[in-house]
Amino acid sequence: MNEEELLDIAVQVAADAAVTAVRMRSEAITQVGTKSTITDVVTAADRAVEQQVVAALAARRPGDTVLGEEFGGASVSAGGVRWIVDPIDGTVNYLYGLPQYAVSIAAEVDGEVVAGVVHNAATGQVWTAARGRGAWHQGRRLGGSAATELPVALVGTGFAYARERRAYQAAVVAELLPRVRDIRRLGAASLDLCAAADGQLDAYYEKGLAEWDLAAGGLIAREAGLLVTGLSGRAAGPDMVLAAPPALHGPLHDLLVELAADSGP
């Protein structure tokens, strides 16, 4: 099965999952728990949507494995497909009724993400990408921002749930803010990456992303022509994700290194 076929499955499954997330919202936000901290919330819908996605993928491709935010998953054999799922990315937005939460599904083969979809359940907007085939939003091919100067760049970021890490990230932002046009914190990493791919943000960075935060949105950003990396030659991952067009990547990278943005708690 090629990347396009995997993407078609992901798009279909994400669309059905988004319908469930919206339908369940009024009930689900009355059943809210916490995970790592009291600010790290999970709703009944997060769990129900992930279970729906897992079942739908198993029905279509019973030999594949799934890694999900809420229930984890098994390892995958060489050459097999692993699906990486965030059932509702932006759960706090979901809880408060802010229209910035998404179903994110990616297909990974031999450690490389080859297809991904991010479906904003609140608005119905969909971003997709397949390896080597570009990134797309509502039928329009994406090419990222045309900005070339960091002082006039609109930069997206996000913050962790742990108190100590949030304080460190706030200190980094305080130093970064006077050196860019402005900062945006929208509350869903997958949608932030899509916004950067779409040119709605000039660049995006964040420390602390998990695989399900990065997988689909990261592919969309890369296929839009952005560089998606960590700092100082490292790959994008939990220590840092920086997504920016080539003209902005170098200056923003160097500034984040100067500010030790991938250090701290």
C-alpha positions as CSV (number, residue, x, y, z in Angstrom):
1,M,0.0,0.0,0.0
2,N,1.5,3.4,-1.0
3,E,1.4,6.7,0.8
4,E,-1.6,8.0,-1.0
5,E,-3.7,4.9,0.0
6,L,-2.6,5.3,3.6
7,L,-3.5,8.9,3.5
8,D,-6.9,8.2,2.1
9,I,-7.6,5.9,5.1
10,A,-6.3,8.5,7.5
11,V,-8.5,11.2,6.0
12,Q,-11.6,9.0,6.2
13,V,-11.0,7.9,9.8
14,A,-10.1,11.4,11.0
15,A,-13.3,12.8,9.4
16,D,-15.5,10.3,11.3
17,A,-13.6,10.8,14.5
18,A,-14.0,14.6,14.2
19,V,-17.8,14.1,14.0
20,T,-17.7,12.1,17.2
21,A,-15.6,14.7,19.0
22,V,-18.0,17.5,18.2
23,R,-21.1,15.4,19.0
24,M,-19.7,14.3,22.3
25,R,-18.5,17.7,23.5
26,S,-21.4,18.8,25.7
27,E,-21.4,15.5,27.6
28,A,-17.6,14.8,27.5
29,I,-16.6,18.1,29.2
30,T,-18.6,17.1,32.3
31,Q,-16.3,14.0,32.6
32,V,-12.9,15.6,32.9
33,G,-9.8,14.0,34.4
34,T,-6.2,15.0,34.7
35,K,-2.9,13.4,33.6
36,S,0.6,14.7,34.3
37,T,-0.6,17.8,36.2
38,I,-3.9,19.5,37.2
39,T,-3.7,21.6,34.1
40,D,-3.2,18.6,31.8
41,V,-6.8,17.6,31.2
42,V,-8.4,14.6,29.5
43,T,-12.1,14.2,28.6
44,A,-14.3,11.2,28.0
45,A,-14.2,12.2,24.3
46,D,-10.4,11.9,24.1
47,R,-10.7,8.3,25.1
48,A,-13.8,7.5,23.1
49,V,-12.4,9.1,19.9
50,E,-9.1,7.2,20.2
51,Q,-10.9,3.9,20.7
52,Q,-13.0,4.7,17.6
53,V,-9.9,5.5,15.5
54,V,-8.1,2.3,16.7
55,A,-11.2,0.2,15.8
56,A,-11.6,1.9,12.4
57,L,-7.9,1.4,11.5
58,A,-8.0,-2.2,12.6
59,A,-11.0,-2.9,10.4
60,R,-9.2,-1.5,7.4
61,R,-5.7,-2.8,8.1
62,P,-5.8,-5.5,10.8
63,G,-2.0,-6.1,10.7
64,D,-1.0,-2.6,11.6
65,T,-0.2,-1.2,15.1
66,V,-1.3,2.1,16.6
67,L,0.4,4.5,19.0
68,G,-2.2,6.8,20.6
69,E,-1.9,9.5,23.2
70,E,-4.5,8.0,25.6
71,F,-3.8,4.3,25.4
72,G,-0.3,3.9,24.1
73,G,0.5,1.1,21.7
74,A,2.7,-1.7,20.7
75,S,6.0,-1.6,18.8
76,V,5.9,-2.3,15.0
77,S,7.8,-4.9,13.0
78,A,10.2,-3.9,10.2
79,G,8.3,-2.8,7.1
80,G,5.0,-2.6,9.0
81,V,2.8,0.4,9.4
82,R,2.3,2.2,12.7
83,W,-0.4,4.7,13.0
84,I,0.3,7.7,15.4
85,V,-2.9,9.2,16.7
86,D,-3.8,12.2,18.8
87,P,-7.6,11.9,19.2
88,I,-8.2,15.5,20.3
89,D,-5.1,17.7,20.1
90,G,-6.0,20.9,22.0
91,T,-8.1,19.3,24.7
92,V,-8.1,22.5,26.8
93,N,-9.5,24.4,23.8
94,Y,-12.1,21.7,23.4
95,L,-13.0,22.0,27.1
96,Y,-13.5,25.8,26.8
97,G,-15.2,25.8,23.4
98,L,-12.3,27.4,21.5
99,P,-12.4,26.4,17.9
100,Q,-8.8,25.1,17.8
101,Y,-8.8,21.4,18.4
102,A,-8.0,18.6,15.9
103,V,-7.9,14.9,15.2
104,S,-4.3,14.1,14.1
105,I,-3.5,10.8,12.4
106,A,-0.2,9.8,10.7
107,A,1.1,6.6,9.1
108,E,4.7,5.7,9.8
109,V,6.8,3.0,8.0
110,D,10.3,2.0,9.3
111,G,10.4,5.0,11.5
112,E,9.5,7.6,8.8
113,V,6.1,9.3,8.7
114,V,4.8,8.9,5.1
115,A,1.2,10.2,5.4
116,G,-0.7,12.5,7.7
117,V,-3.9,14.4,8.2
118,V,-4.9,17.1,10.7
119,H,-8.6,17.7,10.8
120,N,-9.8,20.7,12.8
121,A,-13.0,19.2,14.3
122,A,-14.4,22.6,15.3
123,T,-14.2,24.2,11.8
124,G,-14.0,21.2,9.4
125,Q,-10.7,22.4,7.9
126,V,-8.4,19.6,6.8
127,W,-4.6,19.6,6.1
128,T,-2.9,16.6,4.5
129,A,0.4,15.4,3.2
130,A,2.0,12.3,1.7
131,R,5.7,11.8,1.4
132,G,7.0,13.4,-1.7
133,R,3.6,14.6,-2.8
134,G,3.3,18.0,-1.1
135,A,1.1,19.4,1.6
136,W,-2.5,20.5,1.0
137,H,-5.3,22.5,2.6
138,Q,-8.7,22.3,1.2
139,G,-7.4,21.6,-2.3
140,R,-4.6,24.2,-2.2
141,R,-1.0,23.3,-2.2
142,L,1.0,24.8,0.7
143,G,4.3,26.5,0.5
144,G,4.8,28.1,3.9
145,S,5.5,31.8,4.6
146,A,7.4,34.1,2.2
147,A,8.8,36.1,5.2
148,T,12.6,36.5,5.2
149,E,13.3,38.8,8.1
150,L,13.0,37.6,11.7
151,P,12.1,41.0,13.2
152,V,8.8,40.9,11.2
153,A,8.0,37.2,11.7
154,L,4.9,36.0,13.5
155,V,6.1,33.1,15.6
156,G,3.9,30.4,17.1
157,T,4.8,28.4,20.2
158,G,3.3,26.4,23.1
159,F,3.9,25.7,26.7
160,A,4.1,22.6,28.8
161,Y,1.9,21.6,31.6
162,A,4.5,21.2,34.3
163,R,4.9,24.4,36.3
164,E,8.7,24.5,36.3
165,R,9.0,24.0,32.5
166,R,6.3,26.6,31.9
167,A,8.3,29.2,33.9
168,Y,11.4,28.4,31.9
169,Q,9.5,28.7,28.6
170,A,8.0,32.0,29.7
171,A,11.5,33.3,30.3
172,V,12.6,32.3,26.8
173,V,9.5,34.0,25.3
174,A,10.2,37.2,27.2
175,E,13.6,37.4,25.5
176,L,12.3,36.3,22.1
177,L,9.3,38.6,21.9
178,P,11.1,41.9,21.4
179,R,13.1,40.4,18.5
180,V,10.1,39.2,16.4
181,R,6.9,40.7,15.1
182,D,4.8,38.9,17.7
183,I,4.1,35.6,19.4
184,R,1.0,33.4,19.0
185,R,0.0,30.6,21.3
186,L,-3.0,28.8,19.8
187,G,-3.0,25.7,22.0
188,A,-2.8,22.7,19.6
189,A,0.6,21.7,18.2
190,S,-0.7,19.9,15.2
191,L,-2.7,22.9,14.1
192,D,0.3,25.2,14.8
193,L,2.4,23.2,12.4
194,C,-0.3,23.3,9.8
195,A,-0.5,27.1,10.3
196,A,3.2,27.4,9.7
197,A,2.8,25.2,6.6
198,D,0.0,27.4,5.4
199,G,1.8,30.7,6.0
200,Q,-0.6,31.7,8.8
201,L,2.4,31.7,11.1
202,D,5.8,32.5,9.7
203,A,7.5,30.0,12.0
204,Y,6.8,27.8,15.0
205,Y,8.8,26.3,17.8
206,E,8.0,24.3,20.9
207,K,9.8,22.2,23.5
208,G,8.1,19.0,24.9
209,L,6.1,17.7,21.9
210,A,5.3,14.0,21.9
211,E,5.2,11.8,18.8
212,W,1.4,12.2,18.4
213,D,1.8,16.0,18.6
214,L,4.4,16.1,15.8
215,A,3.8,13.2,13.4
216,A,1.1,14.4,11.1
217,G,1.7,18.2,11.4
218,G,5.4,17.7,11.1
219,L,5.0,15.9,7.8
220,I,2.6,18.6,6.5
221,A,5.2,21.3,7.4
222,R,8.0,19.4,5.7
223,E,6.0,18.7,2.6
224,A,5.2,22.5,2.5
225,G,8.9,23.2,2.2
226,L,9.6,24.1,5.8
227,L,12.7,22.8,7.7
228,V,11.5,20.8,10.7
229,T,14.4,20.2,13.1
230,G,15.7,20.4,16.6
231,L,18.5,22.6,17.6
232,S,22.3,22.3,17.0
233,G,22.0,19.5,14.5
234,R,19.5,17.4,16.3
235,A,16.3,16.0,14.9
236,A,12.9,17.4,15.9
237,G,11.7,15.7,19.0
238,P,10.8,16.2,22.7
239,D,13.7,18.6,23.3
240,M,12.7,21.0,20.5
241,V,10.7,21.3,17.4
242,L,11.5,24.2,15.1
243,A,9.5,24.5,11.9
244,A,10.3,27.4,9.6
245,P,11.0,28.3,5.9
246,P,14.7,28.2,5.1
247,A,15.1,32.0,5.1
248,L,13.8,32.2,8.7
249,H,15.0,28.8,10.0
250,G,18.7,29.9,10.5
251,P,18.1,33.2,12.3
252,L,15.4,31.7,14.5
253,H,17.5,28.6,15.2
254,D,20.4,30.7,16.3
255,L,18.3,32.9,18.5
256,L,16.8,29.8,20.2
257,V,20.2,28.3,20.7
258,E,21.4,31.7,22.2
259,L,18.4,31.6,24.6
260,A,18.9,27.9,25.4
261,A,15.3,27.2,24.5
262,D,15.8,23.4,24.5
263,S,17.3,23.4,28.0
264,G,15.7,23.8,31.4
265,P,13.3,21.4,33.1
